[in-house]
Amino acid sequence: CHDVRTPKVLPCLWGGKYFSSGGEPAQNQVTPMLRHLIYKIKATGPITVAEYMKEVLTNPAKGYYVYRDMLGEKGDFITSPEISQIFGELLGIWFISEWMATGKNAAFQLVELGPGRGTLTGDILRVFSQLGSVLKNCDISIHLVEVSEKLSEIQALTLTEEKIPLERNAGSPVCMRGVTKSGIPISWYRDLQDVPKGYSFYLAHEFFDVLPVHKFQKTPQGWREVLIDIDPQVSDKLRFVLAPGVTPAEVFIQRDEMRDHVEVCPEAGVIIQELSQRIALAGGAALIADYGHEGTKTDTFRGFCGHKLHDVLTAPGTADLTADVDFSYLRRMAGGQVASLGPIKQQMFLKNMGIDVRLKVLLDKSDEPARQQLLHGYDMLMNPQKMGERFNFFALLPHQRLHGRSHPMDACQSKPSVSPVAGFGELTWR
C-alpha cells in the first residue's frame, strides 16, 4: 500500500486477490482525457469508477464513443453483426415471430439502443423486406438511440444511403429523421426517454456492458467503494483506492451478498425499469444480448484496444471500457412489471432460432470464398470457446405473453394457447 495522499481515501493496490486493471499496463500516454481527469480529481477528489467510465466513453468533447468509429477489424473490437449476416437475420425472425405470437398488431416500432454501424438493423430490415407478404399490413418505424455523432452518420449511410436527404435537428429530441432504403421511416435520439411510447420491440446488443459500473470491495469495516485517484508517486498516472466510508451507490448491493467484490450499474437499472414500464403498458418485447452472468462474477471491468485487453487506467479515451452485465440485477430491476426469460447462451439461442438451417441455405447458394467466410462466421458465433458461451440472450415480455390473457374472458371465449418464445425454445411457425 502507498502512503495516504489525502485523508479522504484509504489506499489499496489494484491487482491483488480480488481485482485487476484489465490487461498488461501499456506505455502511459498523456491523452486529452487523462489531463481532463487529473484536473477533475485535483478539484473534487477521487472519482467513482462509474464517473470514470462515463467521462472516458461519453464526454461530449473527448469521449471515446463520441467522435470515432471503433468497430470492425480496423477498430478496437468487432461485434456479431459484423461477423455474419445470419446473426441479424435470425434476430429479425425473432421480432416477426413475437409480433405474430401477440396478435399481429397494426403497427410497431423497432427501437435499437446503441446500434453500432447500423449493420444489425440493416440485416433485420432485409428480413422484413423478404417477408413483406407477412408484414404487408403492418406500419413499421425504426428508432435508434445513439450518443455518438460519428456513429449516427455511419448508421444513416448504412441504412438510408441518403437517397432522400436527412432532416437534422441538433437541438431537438429527434436528432435526425430519414427513410430507409426499403422506405421505412427512421429517427435518431440521444436518450431512450425521447423515443415515442407505444407498441415496440426493443433491441440492445452489446449495449448494457458499456454502461458505468460502481465497484465495491468488502473490508473488515464493511463495503467500501473503489475510487480512482492520482498516483502520488507519478503525477500523470491514475490508481485505484478505497473510500474510507459509505458512499451512496452502496444501496444497490444486496443485503445477502456473498461475494467480496461486486460491480453495480444503476444506469442499467433505470433503463430496464423504463423498458419494463413501456412493455407492461403498451406491449411488445425487449431482447438483450451481451456478455454477462447471474450475479456470480466479481471483477469484470476491462479495456479493449486494437482487439486486445488494455489497462483500464492507461491512456483513457483511446480504448473501450466494459464490464459484464449482471442479469440477476436486470431481473430484479424489472420489478415484476414484466416477465423475463434467460439468460440463455448465444449458442443455444441461435440454434433454437434455426441457424443451422439458414447456414445450409446460404452455403448451397455460395461460391467457395463466400462458403469459407460463412463457415468462419458460424464458428465465431457458435463455438463455446469464442462467442457461443460468452454471450447471453435475455428477454422482457408482457406477463400475458407467457400466461395468456390477464383479464377475465367472456363465456364464449376459450383460453388462448400460448406459443413458445422463439430462441428460448425451438422456433415454431404457425
Contacts in CASP RR format, 6 or more apart in sequence:
PFRMAT RR
TARGET T0000
AUTHOR 0000-0000-0000
METHOD contacts of the structure
MODEL  1
CHDVRTPKVLPCLWGGKYFSSGGEPAQNQVTPMLRHLIYKIKATGPITVA
EYMKEVLTNPAKGYYVYRDMLGEKGDFITSPEISQIFGELLGIWFISEWM
ATGKNAAFQLVELGPGRGTLTGDILRVFSQLGSVLKNCDISIHLVEVSEK
LSEIQALTLTEEKIPLERNAGSPVCMRGVTKSGIPISWYRDLQDVPKGYS
FYLAHEFFDVLPVHKFQKTPQGWREVLIDIDPQVSDKLRFVLAPGVTPAE
VFIQRDEMRDHVEVCPEAGVIIQELSQRIALAGGAALIADYGHEGTKTDT
FRGFCGHKLHDVLTAPGTADLTADVDFSYLRRMAGGQVASLGPIKQQMFL
KNMGIDVRLKVLLDKSDEPARQQLLHGYDMLMNPQKMGERFNFFALLPHQ
RLHGRSHPMDACQSKPSVSPVAGFGELTWR
1 11 0 8 1.000
1 12 0 8 1.000
1 13 0 8 1.000
2 11 0 8 1.000
2 13 0 8 1.000
2 231 0 8 1.000
2 232 0 8 1.000
2 233 0 8 1.000
2 239 0 8 1.000
3 11 0 8 1.000
3 232 0 8 1.000
4 10 0 8 1.000
4 11 0 8 1.000
5 11 0 8 1.000
5 229 0 8 1.000
5 230 0 8 1.000
5 232 0 8 1.000
6 45 0 8 1.000
7 244 0 8 1.000
8 45 0 8 1.000
8 46 0 8 1.000
8 244 0 8 1.000
9 46 0 8 1.000
9 227 0 8 1.000
9 229 0 8 1.000
9 241 0 8 1.000
9 242 0 8 1.000
9 243 0 8 1.000
9 244 0 8 1.000
10 224 0 8 1.000
10 241 0 8 1.000
10 242 0 8 1.000
10 243 0 8 1.000
10 244 0 8 1.000
11 239 0 8 1.000
11 241 0 8 1.000
11 242 0 8 1.000
12 217 0 8 1.000
12 240 0 8 1.000
12 241 0 8 1.000
12 242 0 8 1.000
13 240 0 8 1.000
14 20 0 8 1.000
14 21 0 8 1.000
14 226 0 8 1.000
14 239 0 8 1.000
14 240 0 8 1.000
15 21 0 8 1.000
18 217 0 8 1.000
18 260 0 8 1.000
18 261 0 8 1.000
18 298 0 8 1.000
18 299 0 8 1.000
19 215 0 8 1.000
19 217 0 8 1.000
19 226 0 8 1.000
19 240 0 8 1.000
19 261 0 8 1.000
19 298 0 8 1.000
19 299 0 8 1.000
19 301 0 8 1.000
20 299 0 8 1.000
21 240 0 8 1.000
21 311 0 8 1.000
21 312 0 8 1.000
21 313 0 8 1.000
21 314 0 8 1.000
22 301 0 8 1.000
22 302 0 8 1.000
22 303 0 8 1.000
22 309 0 8 1.000
22 310 0 8 1.000
22 311 0 8 1.000
22 312 0 8 1.000
23 302 0 8 1.000
23 303 0 8 1.000
23 309 0 8 1.000
23 310 0 8 1.000
23 311 0 8 1.000
24 309 0 8 1.000
24 311 0 8 1.000
25 311 0 8 1.000
25 314 0 8 1.000
26 305 0 8 1.000
26 310 0 8 1.000
26 311 0 8 1.000
26 314 0 8 1.000
26 315 0 8 1.000
27 314 0 8 1.000
28 234 0 8 1.000
28 236 0 8 1.000
28 237 0 8 1.000
28 314 0 8 1.000
28 315 0 8 1.000
29 314 0 8 1.000
29 315 0 8 1.000
29 318 0 8 1.000
30 236 0 8 1.000
31 315 0 8 1.000
31 316 0 8 1.000
31 317 0 8 1.000
31 318 0 8 1.000
32 62 0 8 1.000
33 55 0 8 1.000
33 56 0 8 1.000
33 59 0 8 1.000
33 62 0 8 1.000
33 63 0 8 1.000
33 64 0 8 1.000
33 316 0 8 1.000
33 317 0 8 1.000
34 236 0 8 1.000
34 238 0 8 1.000
34 315 0 8 1.000
34 316 0 8 1.000
34 317 0 8 1.000
36 55 0 8 1.000
36 59 0 8 1.000
36 62 0 8 1.000
37 47 0 8 1.000
37 52 0 8 1.000
37 55 0 8 1.000
37 56 0 8 1.000
37 228 0 8 1.000
37 238 0 8 1.000
37 316 0 8 1.000
38 230 0 8 1.000
38 235 0 8 1.000
38 236 0 8 1.000
38 238 0 8 1.000
40 47 0 8 1.000
40 55 0 8 1.000
41 47 0 8 1.000
41 228 0 8 1.000
41 229 0 8 1.000
41 230 0 8 1.000
42 230 0 8 1.000
45 229 0 8 1.000
46 227 0 8 1.000
46 228 0 8 1.000
46 229 0 8 1.000
46 241 0 8 1.000
46 243 0 8 1.000
47 55 0 8 1.000
47 227 0 8 1.000
47 228 0 8 1.000
48 214 0 8 1.000
48 225 0 8 1.000
48 226 0 8 1.000
48 227 0 8 1.000
48 228 0 8 1.000
48 247 0 8 1.000
48 249 0 8 1.000
49 212 0 8 1.000
49 213 0 8 1.000
49 214 0 8 1.000
49 215 0 8 1.000
49 226 0 8 1.000
49 227 0 8 1.000
49 228 0 8 1.000
49 301 0 8 1.000
50 212 0 8 1.000
50 213 0 8 1.000
50 214 0 8 1.000
50 249 0 8 1.000
50 265 0 8 1.000
50 266 0 8 1.000
50 267 0 8 1.000
51 212 0 8 1.000
52 212 0 8 1.000
52 228 0 8 1.000
52 316 0 8 1.000
53 210 0 8 1.000
53 211 0 8 1.000
53 212 0 8 1.000
53 213 0 8 1.000
53 321 0 8 1.000
54 212 0 8 1.000
55 63 0 8 1.000
55 316 0 8 1.000
56 63 0 8 1.000
56 64 0 8 1.000
56 316 0 8 1.000
56 317 0 8 1.000
56 321 0 8 1.000
57 63 0 8 1.000
57 64 0 8 1.000
57 65 0 8 1.000
57 210 0 8 1.000
57 212 0 8 1.000
57 317 0 8 1.000
57 320 0 8 1.000
57 321 0 8 1.000
58 64 0 8 1.000
58 65 0 8 1.000
58 66 0 8 1.000
58 147 0 8 1.000
59 66 0 8 1.000
60 66 0 8 1.000
62 317 0 8 1.000
63 317 0 8 1.000
64 70 0 8 1.000
64 317 0 8 1.000
64 318 0 8 1.000
64 319 0 8 1.000
64 320 0 8 1.000
64 321 0 8 1.000
65 147 0 8 1.000
65 148 0 8 1.000
65 151 0 8 1.000
65 210 0 8 1.000
66 147 0 8 1.000
66 148 0 8 1.000
66 149 0 8 1.000
66 150 0 8 1.000
67 148 0 8 1.000
67 149 0 8 1.000
67 150 0 8 1.000
68 148 0 8 1.000
68 150 0 8 1.000
69 75 0 8 1.000
69 117 0 8 1.000
69 150 0 8 1.000
69 151 0 8 1.000
69 154 0 8 1.000
70 76 0 8 1.000
70 77 0 8 1.000
70 320 0 8 1.000
71 77 0 8 1.000
71 78 0 8 1.000
71 79 0 8 1.000
71 82 0 8 1.000
71 116 0 8 1.000
71 117 0 8 1.000
72 78 0 8 1.000
72 79 0 8 1.000
72 82 0 8 1.000
75 306 0 8 1.000
75 307 0 8 1.000
76 304 0 8 1.000
76 305 0 8 1.000
76 306 0 8 1.000
76 307 0 8 1.000
76 319 0 8 1.000
76 320 0 8 1.000
77 304 0 8 1.000
77 306 0 8 1.000
77 307 0 8 1.000
77 320 0 8 1.000
78 307 0 8 1.000
79 116 0 8 1.000
79 119 0 8 1.000
79 120 0 8 1.000
79 205 0 8 1.000
79 206 0 8 1.000
80 87 0 8 1.000
80 88 0 8 1.000
80 205 0 8 1.000
80 289 0 8 1.000
80 346 0 8 1.000
80 380 0 8 1.000
80 381 0 8 1.000
80 387 0 8 1.000
80 391 0 8 1.000
81 87 0 8 1.000
81 88 0 8 1.000
81 118 0 8 1.000
81 119 0 8 1.000
81 120 0 8 1.000
81 123 0 8 1.000
81 205 0 8 1.000
82 117 0 8 1.000
82 119 0 8 1.000
83 377 0 8 1.000
83 380 0 8 1.000
83 381 0 8 1.000
83 387 0 8 1.000
84 374 0 8 1.000
84 377 0 8 1.000
84 378 0 8 1.000
84 380 0 8 1.000
84 381 0 8 1.000
85 123 0 8 1.000
86 350 0 8 1.000
86 355 0 8 1.000
86 358 0 8 1.000
86 359 0 8 1.000
86 362 0 8 1.000
86 374 0 8 1.000
86 377 0 8 1.000
86 378 0 8 1.000
86 381 0 8 1.000
87 120 0 8 1.000
87 123 0 8 1.000
87 350 0 8 1.000
87 381 0 8 1.000
88 120 0 8 1.000
88 122 0 8 1.000
88 123 0 8 1.000
88 124 0 8 1.000
88 127 0 8 1.000
89 123 0 8 1.000
89 124 0 8 1.000
89 126 0 8 1.000
89 127 0 8 1.000
89 358 0 8 1.000
90 350 0 8 1.000
90 353 0 8 1.000
90 354 0 8 1.000
90 355 0 8 1.000
90 358 0 8 1.000
91 120 0 8 1.000
91 123 0 8 1.000
91 124 0 8 1.000
91 203 0 8 1.000
91 205 0 8 1.000
91 287 0 8 1.000
92 123 0 8 1.000
92 124 0 8 1.000
92 127 0 8 1.000
92 128 0 8 1.000
93 127 0 8 1.000
93 353 0 8 1.000
93 422 0 8 1.000
93 427 0 8 1.000
94 287 0 8 1.000
94 353 0 8 1.000
94 422 0 8 1.000
94 423 0 8 1.000
95 110 0 8 1.000
95 124 0 8 1.000
95 201 0 8 1.000
95 203 0 8 1.000
95 285 0 8 1.000
95 287 0 8 1.000
96 127 0 8 1.000
96 128 0 8 1.000
96 131 0 8 1.000
96 134 0 8 1.000
96 135 0 8 1.000
97 422 0 8 1.000
97 427 0 8 1.000
97 429 0 8 1.000
98 201 0 8 1.000
98 284 0 8 1.000
98 285 0 8 1.000
98 397 0 8 1.000
98 401 0 8 1.000
98 421 0 8 1.000
98 422 0 8 1.000
99 105 0 8 1.000
99 108 0 8 1.000
99 135 0 8 1.000
99 138 0 8 1.000
99 201 0 8 1.000
100 134 0 8 1.000
100 430 0 8 1.000
101 401 0 8 1.000
101 419 0 8 1.000
101 421 0 8 1.000
102 283 0 8 1.000
102 284 0 8 1.000
102 398 0 8 1.000
102 401 0 8 1.000
104 138 0 8 1.000
105 138 0 8 1.000
105 199 0 8 1.000
106 137 0 8 1.000
106 138 0 8 1.000
106 139 0 8 1.000
107 138 0 8 1.000
107 139 0 8 1.000
107 140 0 8 1.000
107 141 0 8 1.000
107 199 0 8 1.000
108 138 0 8 1.000
108 139 0 8 1.000
108 140 0 8 1.000
108 199 0 8 1.000
108 200 0 8 1.000
108 201 0 8 1.000
108 284 0 8 1.000
109 140 0 8 1.000
109 141 0 8 1.000
109 142 0 8 1.000
109 143 0 8 1.000
109 195 0 8 1.000
109 196 0 8 1.000
109 198 0 8 1.000
109 199 0 8 1.000
109 200 0 8 1.000
109 201 0 8 1.000
110 121 0 8 1.000
110 124 0 8 1.000
110 140 0 8 1.000
110 141 0 8 1.000
110 142 0 8 1.000
110 143 0 8 1.000
110 200 0 8 1.000
110 201 0 8 1.000
110 203 0 8 1.000
111 143 0 8 1.000
111 144 0 8 1.000
111 145 0 8 1.000
111 192 0 8 1.000
111 195 0 8 1.000
111 200 0 8 1.000
111 201 0 8 1.000
111 202 0 8 1.000
111 203 0 8 1.000
112 118 0 8 1.000
112 120 0 8 1.000
112 121 0 8 1.000
112 142 0 8 1.000
112 143 0 8 1.000
112 144 0 8 1.000
112 145 0 8 1.000
112 202 0 8 1.000
112 203 0 8 1.000
112 204 0 8 1.000
112 205 0 8 1.000
113 145 0 8 1.000
113 192 0 8 1.000
113 202 0 8 1.000
113 203 0 8 1.000
113 204 0 8 1.000
113 207 0 8 1.000
113 271 0 8 1.000
114 144 0 8 1.000
114 145 0 8 1.000
114 146 0 8 1.000
114 147 0 8 1.000
114 151 0 8 1.000
114 204 0 8 1.000
114 205 0 8 1.000
114 207 0 8 1.000
115 121 0 8 1.000
115 144 0 8 1.000
115 145 0 8 1.000
115 146 0 8 1.000
115 151 0 8 1.000
115 155 0 8 1.000
116 146 0 8 1.000
116 151 0 8 1.000
116 154 0 8 1.000
116 155 0 8 1.000
117 151 0 8 1.000
117 154 0 8 1.000
117 155 0 8 1.000
117 158 0 8 1.000
118 144 0 8 1.000
118 154 0 8 1.000
118 155 0 8 1.000
118 158 0 8 1.000
118 159 0 8 1.000
119 158 0 8 1.000
120 203 0 8 1.000
120 205 0 8 1.000
121 142 0 8 1.000
121 144 0 8 1.000
121 155 0 8 1.000
121 159 0 8 1.000
121 203 0 8 1.000
122 158 0 8 1.000
122 159 0 8 1.000
122 180 0 8 1.000
124 203 0 8 1.000
125 142 0 8 1.000
125 159 0 8 1.000
125 180 0 8 1.000
125 181 0 8 1.000
125 182 0 8 1.000
125 184 0 8 1.000
128 135 0 8 1.000
128 140 0 8 1.000
128 182 0 8 1.000
128 184 0 8 1.000
129 182 0 8 1.000
140 184 0 8 1.000
141 184 0 8 1.000
141 185 0 8 1.000
141 186 0 8 1.000
141 187 0 8 1.000
142 159 0 8 1.000
142 180 0 8 1.000
142 184 0 8 1.000
142 185 0 8 1.000
142 186 0 8 1.000
142 187 0 8 1.000
143 186 0 8 1.000
143 187 0 8 1.000
143 189 0 8 1.000
143 195 0 8 1.000
143 196 0 8 1.000
143 200 0 8 1.000
144 152 0 8 1.000
144 155 0 8 1.000
144 186 0 8 1.000
144 187 0 8 1.000
144 188 0 8 1.000
144 189 0 8 1.000
145 188 0 8 1.000
145 189 0 8 1.000
145 190 0 8 1.000
145 191 0 8 1.000
145 192 0 8 1.000
145 195 0 8 1.000
146 152 0 8 1.000
146 155 0 8 1.000
146 188 0 8 1.000
146 189 0 8 1.000
146 190 0 8 1.000
147 190 0 8 1.000
152 175 0 8 1.000
152 176 0 8 1.000
152 188 0 8 1.000
155 188 0 8 1.000
156 162 0 8 1.000
156 166 0 8 1.000
156 176 0 8 1.000
156 178 0 8 1.000
156 188 0 8 1.000
159 180 0 8 1.000
159 181 0 8 1.000
159 186 0 8 1.000
160 166 0 8 1.000
160 178 0 8 1.000
160 179 0 8 1.000
160 180 0 8 1.000
160 181 0 8 1.000
160 186 0 8 1.000
161 181 0 8 1.000
163 179 0 8 1.000
163 181 0 8 1.000
164 178 0 8 1.000
164 179 0 8 1.000
166 176 0 8 1.000
166 177 0 8 1.000
166 178 0 8 1.000
167 176 0 8 1.000
167 177 0 8 1.000
167 178 0 8 1.000
168 175 0 8 1.000
168 176 0 8 1.000
169 175 0 8 1.000
169 176 0 8 1.000
169 177 0 8 1.000
173 189 0 8 1.000
173 190 0 8 1.000
173 191 0 8 1.000
173 194 0 8 1.000
174 187 0 8 1.000
174 188 0 8 1.000
174 189 0 8 1.000
174 194 0 8 1.000
175 188 0 8 1.000
175 189 0 8 1.000
175 190 0 8 1.000
176 187 0 8 1.000
176 188 0 8 1.000
177 185 0 8 1.000
177 186 0 8 1.000
177 187 0 8 1.000
177 188 0 8 1.000
178 185 0 8 1.000
178 186 0 8 1.000
178 187 0 8 1.000
179 185 0 8 1.000
179 186 0 8 1.000
180 186 0 8 1.000
189 195 0 8 1.000
192 271 0 8 1.000
192 274 0 8 1.000
192 275 0 8 1.000
193 274 0 8 1.000
197 278 0 8 1.000
197 281 0 8 1.000
197 282 0 8 1.000
198 278 0 8 1.000
198 281 0 8 1.000
198 282 0 8 1.000
198 283 0 8 1.000
199 282 0 8 1.000
199 283 0 8 1.000
199 284 0 8 1.000
200 278 0 8 1.000
200 279 0 8 1.000
200 282 0 8 1.000
200 283 0 8 1.000
200 284 0 8 1.000
201 284 0 8 1.000
201 285 0 8 1.000
201 286 0 8 1.000
201 287 0 8 1.000
202 275 0 8 1.000
202 278 0 8 1.000
202 279 0 8 1.000
202 285 0 8 1.000
202 286 0 8 1.000
202 287 0 8 1.000
202 396 0 8 1.000
203 286 0 8 1.000
203 287 0 8 1.000
204 286 0 8 1.000
204 287 0 8 1.000
204 288 0 8 1.000
204 289 0 8 1.000
204 290 0 8 1.000
205 288 0 8 1.000
205 289 0 8 1.000
205 290 0 8 1.000
206 289 0 8 1.000
206 290 0 8 1.000
206 291 0 8 1.000
207 288 0 8 1.000
207 290 0 8 1.000
208 265 0 8 1.000
208 268 0 8 1.000
208 271 0 8 1.000
208 288 0 8 1.000
208 290 0 8 1.000
208 325 0 8 1.000
208 330 0 8 1.000
209 290 0 8 1.000
209 291 0 8 1.000
209 292 0 8 1.000
209 322 0 8 1.000
209 323 0 8 1.000
209 324 0 8 1.000
209 325 0 8 1.000
210 320 0 8 1.000
210 321 0 8 1.000
210 322 0 8 1.000
211 265 0 8 1.000
211 267 0 8 1.000
211 268 0 8 1.000
211 271 0 8 1.000
212 265 0 8 1.000
212 267 0 8 1.000
213 263 0 8 1.000
213 264 0 8 1.000
213 265 0 8 1.000
213 301 0 8 1.000
213 323 0 8 1.000
214 225 0 8 1.000
214 247 0 8 1.000
214 249 0 8 1.000
214 252 0 8 1.000
214 263 0 8 1.000
214 264 0 8 1.000
214 265 0 8 1.000
214 266 0 8 1.000
215 225 0 8 1.000
215 226 0 8 1.000
215 261 0 8 1.000
215 262 0 8 1.000
215 263 0 8 1.000
215 299 0 8 1.000
215 301 0 8 1.000
216 223 0 8 1.000
216 224 0 8 1.000
216 225 0 8 1.000
216 226 0 8 1.000
216 249 0 8 1.000
216 250 0 8 1.000
216 253 0 8 1.000
216 261 0 8 1.000
216 262 0 8 1.000
216 263 0 8 1.000
216 264 0 8 1.000
217 223 0 8 1.000
217 224 0 8 1.000
217 225 0 8 1.000
217 226 0 8 1.000
217 242 0 8 1.000
217 260 0 8 1.000
217 261 0 8 1.000
218 224 0 8 1.000
218 259 0 8 1.000
218 260 0 8 1.000
218 261 0 8 1.000
219 242 0 8 1.000
221 245 0 8 1.000
223 246 0 8 1.000
223 250 0 8 1.000
223 253 0 8 1.000
224 242 0 8 1.000
224 243 0 8 1.000
224 244 0 8 1.000
224 245 0 8 1.000
225 242 0 8 1.000
225 243 0 8 1.000
225 247 0 8 1.000
225 249 0 8 1.000
225 250 0 8 1.000
226 240 0 8 1.000
226 241 0 8 1.000
226 242 0 8 1.000
226 243 0 8 1.000
227 240 0 8 1.000
227 241 0 8 1.000
227 242 0 8 1.000
227 243 0 8 1.000
228 238 0 8 1.000
228 239 0 8 1.000
228 240 0 8 1.000
228 241 0 8 1.000
228 313 0 8 1.000
229 238 0 8 1.000
229 239 0 8 1.000
229 240 0 8 1.000
229 241 0 8 1.000
230 237 0 8 1.000
230 238 0 8 1.000
230 239 0 8 1.000
231 237 0 8 1.000
231 238 0 8 1.000
231 239 0 8 1.000
237 313 0 8 1.000
238 313 0 8 1.000
238 316 0 8 1.000
239 313 0 8 1.000
240 313 0 8 1.000
249 264 0 8 1.000
249 266 0 8 1.000
252 264 0 8 1.000
252 266 0 8 1.000
253 262 0 8 1.000
253 264 0 8 1.000
259 295 0 8 1.000
259 296 0 8 1.000
259 298 0 8 1.000
260 298 0 8 1.000
261 298 0 8 1.000
261 299 0 8 1.000
262 298 0 8 1.000
263 298 0 8 1.000
263 299 0 8 1.000
263 300 0 8 1.000
263 301 0 8 1.000
263 323 0 8 1.000
263 324 0 8 1.000
263 326 0 8 1.000
264 326 0 8 1.000
264 329 0 8 1.000
265 323 0 8 1.000
265 325 0 8 1.000
265 326 0 8 1.000
265 329 0 8 1.000
268 325 0 8 1.000
268 329 0 8 1.000
268 330 0 8 1.000
268 333 0 8 1.000
269 329 0 8 1.000
269 330 0 8 1.000
269 333 0 8 1.000
272 330 0 8 1.000
272 333 0 8 1.000
272 334 0 8 1.000
272 396 0 8 1.000
273 333 0 8 1.000
273 334 0 8 1.000
273 335 0 8 1.000
273 337 0 8 1.000
275 286 0 8 1.000
275 396 0 8 1.000
276 333 0 8 1.000
276 334 0 8 1.000
276 335 0 8 1.000
276 336 0 8 1.000
276 337 0 8 1.000
276 338 0 8 1.000
276 396 0 8 1.000
277 337 0 8 1.000
279 285 0 8 1.000
279 286 0 8 1.000
279 337 0 8 1.000
279 338 0 8 1.000
279 396 0 8 1.000
279 397 0 8 1.000
279 398 0 8 1.000
280 337 0 8 1.000
280 338 0 8 1.000
280 398 0 8 1.000
280 399 0 8 1.000
283 398 0 8 1.000
284 397 0 8 1.000
284 398 0 8 1.000
285 395 0 8 1.000
285 396 0 8 1.000
285 397 0 8 1.000
285 398 0 8 1.000
285 401 0 8 1.000
286 395 0 8 1.000
286 396 0 8 1.000
286 397 0 8 1.000
287 393 0 8 1.000
287 394 0 8 1.000
287 395 0 8 1.000
288 325 0 8 1.000
288 330 0 8 1.000
288 393 0 8 1.000
288 394 0 8 1.000
288 395 0 8 1.000
288 396 0 8 1.000
289 346 0 8 1.000
289 391 0 8 1.000
289 392 0 8 1.000
289 393 0 8 1.000
289 394 0 8 1.000
290 324 0 8 1.000
290 325 0 8 1.000
290 391 0 8 1.000
290 392 0 8 1.000
290 394 0 8 1.000
291 300 0 8 1.000
291 322 0 8 1.000
291 324 0 8 1.000
291 325 0 8 1.000
291 390 0 8 1.000
291 391 0 8 1.000
291 392 0 8 1.000
292 300 0 8 1.000
292 324 0 8 1.000
292 325 0 8 1.000
292 326 0 8 1.000
292 327 0 8 1.000
292 343 0 8 1.000
292 392 0 8 1.000
293 300 0 8 1.000
293 324 0 8 1.000
293 325 0 8 1.000
293 326 0 8 1.000
293 327 0 8 1.000
294 326 0 8 1.000
294 327 0 8 1.000
294 328 0 8 1.000
294 343 0 8 1.000
295 326 0 8 1.000
295 327 0 8 1.000
295 328 0 8 1.000
295 329 0 8 1.000
297 324 0 8 1.000
297 326 0 8 1.000
300 323 0 8 1.000
300 324 0 8 1.000
301 312 0 8 1.000
301 321 0 8 1.000
301 322 0 8 1.000
301 323 0 8 1.000
302 309 0 8 1.000
302 310 0 8 1.000
302 312 0 8 1.000
302 321 0 8 1.000
302 322 0 8 1.000
302 323 0 8 1.000
303 309 0 8 1.000
303 310 0 8 1.000
303 311 0 8 1.000
303 312 0 8 1.000
303 319 0 8 1.000
303 320 0 8 1.000
303 321 0 8 1.000
303 322 0 8 1.000
304 310 0 8 1.000
304 319 0 8 1.000
304 320 0 8 1.000
304 322 0 8 1.000
305 318 0 8 1.000
305 319 0 8 1.000
305 320 0 8 1.000
310 319 0 8 1.000
312 319 0 8 1.000
312 321 0 8 1.000
325 392 0 8 1.000
327 342 0 8 1.000
327 343 0 8 1.000
327 392 0 8 1.000
327 394 0 8 1.000
330 340 0 8 1.000
330 394 0 8 1.000
331 340 0 8 1.000
334 340 0 8 1.000
334 396 0 8 1.000
338 396 0 8 1.000
338 397 0 8 1.000
338 398 0 8 1.000
338 399 0 8 1.000
339 396 0 8 1.000
339 397 0 8 1.000
339 398 0 8 1.000
339 399 0 8 1.000
339 401 0 8 1.000
339 402 0 8 1.000
339 403 0 8 1.000
340 394 0 8 1.000
340 395 0 8 1.000
340 396 0 8 1.000
340 397 0 8 1.000
341 394 0 8 1.000
341 395 0 8 1.000
341 397 0 8 1.000
341 421 0 8 1.000
341 424 0 8 1.000
342 392 0 8 1.000
342 393 0 8 1.000
342 394 0 8 1.000
342 395 0 8 1.000
342 424 0 8 1.000
343 392 0 8 1.000
343 393 0 8 1.000
343 394 0 8 1.000
344 392 0 8 1.000
344 393 0 8 1.000
344 394 0 8 1.000
344 423 0 8 1.000
344 424 0 8 1.000
345 388 0 8 1.000
345 389 0 8 1.000
345 391 0 8 1.000
345 392 0 8 1.000
345 393 0 8 1.000
346 381 0 8 1.000
346 382 0 8 1.000
346 387 0 8 1.000
346 388 0 8 1.000
346 389 0 8 1.000
346 390 0 8 1.000
346 391 0 8 1.000
346 392 0 8 1.000
346 393 0 8 1.000
347 381 0 8 1.000
347 382 0 8 1.000
347 383 0 8 1.000
347 384 0 8 1.000
347 388 0 8 1.000
347 389 0 8 1.000
348 423 0 8 1.000
349 393 0 8 1.000
349 423 0 8 1.000
349 424 0 8 1.000
350 381 0 8 1.000
350 382 0 8 1.000
350 423 0 8 1.000
351 382 0 8 1.000
352 422 0 8 1.000
352 423 0 8 1.000
352 424 0 8 1.000
352 425 0 8 1.000
352 426 0 8 1.000
352 427 0 8 1.000
353 422 0 8 1.000
353 423 0 8 1.000
353 427 0 8 1.000
354 427 0 8 1.000
355 378 0 8 1.000
355 381 0 8 1.000
355 382 0 8 1.000
359 374 0 8 1.000
359 378 0 8 1.000
362 374 0 8 1.000
363 371 0 8 1.000
363 374 0 8 1.000
363 375 0 8 1.000
366 374 0 8 1.000
379 386 0 8 1.000
380 386 0 8 1.000
380 387 0 8 1.000
381 387 0 8 1.000
381 388 0 8 1.000
382 388 0 8 1.000
393 423 0 8 1.000
393 424 0 8 1.000
395 421 0 8 1.000
395 424 0 8 1.000
397 421 0 8 1.000
399 406 0 8 1.000
400 406 0 8 1.000
401 418 0 8 1.000
401 421 0 8 1.000
402 418 0 8 1.000
402 421 0 8 1.000
403 418 0 8 1.000
404 415 0 8 1.000
404 416 0 8 1.000
404 418 0 8 1.000
405 415 0 8 1.000
405 416 0 8 1.000
409 415 0 8 1.000
419 428 0 8 1.000
419 430 0 8 1.000
420 426 0 8 1.000
420 428 0 8 1.000
422 428 0 8 1.000
END
